[in-house]
Amino acid sequence: MTVIKNIAKDRILQITVVITIISLFFARPRIEDINFHTLYSILAMLTIIQIFSYLHVLDVLAYKLTASARSTRRLTAIFTILSIVSAMFLTNDITVLTLIPLYLTIAKRHNLPEILPVTLIGMGANIVRITPWGNPHNIFVVNRYNVSPLKFFSWSLPLLLVSLIIVLLFIFFVKDTPIPTVPLEDIRISVRPMILTIAVSIFFFFGVFNIVPAYVPAIVAVILALIINPSIMLHVDYALLLTFTCFFIFISDIQQIPFIVTLISKTMFSEHSVFLTSIISSQFISNVPSTILIGKFTNYAEALFLGSNIGGFGSLVGSMANMLVFKSFIENGTVSKRKFFWIFSVLEFGGLIILTILGWIVLDFVI
């Protein structure tokens, strides 16, 4: 029942289902338009994430690293860097949901600043990944265009480096005041399950890049979860999996409507137009549905990759991680929510503008 309740209360899924139902009045979905490779990969990714969460890997890392923090700036830097690294493997959503409540708990205990550190943790989670599974839409891009690992890394590395510089520069705006030593919580990790999960994560990499069929890592991940603790499967984000399925059905329907096809195609005439369309549309419908929608109408894979990842910055709906950052702050923060919203928005749009300029340059001179 808990699984059904979690699925039913997911707002994004609710909106997606309504839109998908409306689209069914205009056309019928075609089975070949549903990217099962992406769905299998996402199921594997979500299962692996929940195994790591069950093993408290991120909690232990956070507490061990923050135990040595001596100032607010250093603590913010530790959380931000941990956010960047962990989001490469555990996705930005689970990183935000774990690290922000943890930081705010420490902040309330020692009267530390909340707004800027939480914003930077959120921005760190949103940084362009060098791994495709850090963001679910990257899995779609890899599968849709059959992108090789070398090509993927050549696209992601320039934006990753600049994103890192931007976020790390923002850290210097955090007031550097001494804080008491953060006590180390007694959280233990089961070594054998963790090693097995890491091995399955590596195997999952082969599925994403079509080295093995994507359903094989998904099956292996589910079996491992059931062996470790069957209850892990109750916490998998099935709503996200269903949301992706609805996206595929919706897009299969609308791409059979001539007027819609003509309208969207007019914005897909060049790499730069695809790049900007992806960024702008992400600000209104989030970068995951934007990527799937635009991906059906263009072969400019590099431009779509850059636009969808950069589009995660900016508005609250630019990415799911942004919405989760705001939600986590509302639930756990103690200072003005309005002030947080404005500071968060200014920094996010600042990053968006800088990265958009960089992405344009990359399209002109690098790719």
Secondary structure, 3 states (H helix, E strand, C coil): CHHHHHHHCCHHHHHHHHHHHHHCCCCCCCHHHCCHHHHHHHHHHHHHHHHHHHCCHHHHHHHHHHCCCCEHHHHHHHHHHHHHHHHHHHHHHHHHHHHHHHHHHHHHHHCCCCHHHHHHHHHHHHCCCCCHHHCHHHHHHHHHHCCCHHHHHHHHHHHHHHHHHHHHHHHCCCCCCECCCCCCCCCCCCHHHHHHHHHHHHHHHHHHCCCCCCHHHHHHHHHHHHHHCHHHHHHCCHHHHHHHHHHHHHHHHHCCCHHHHHHHHCCCCCHHHHHHHHHHHHHHHCHHHHHHHHHCCCCCHHHHHHHHHHCCCCCHHHCHHHHHHHHHHHHHCCCCHHHHHHHHHHHHHHHHHHHHHHHHHHHHHCC
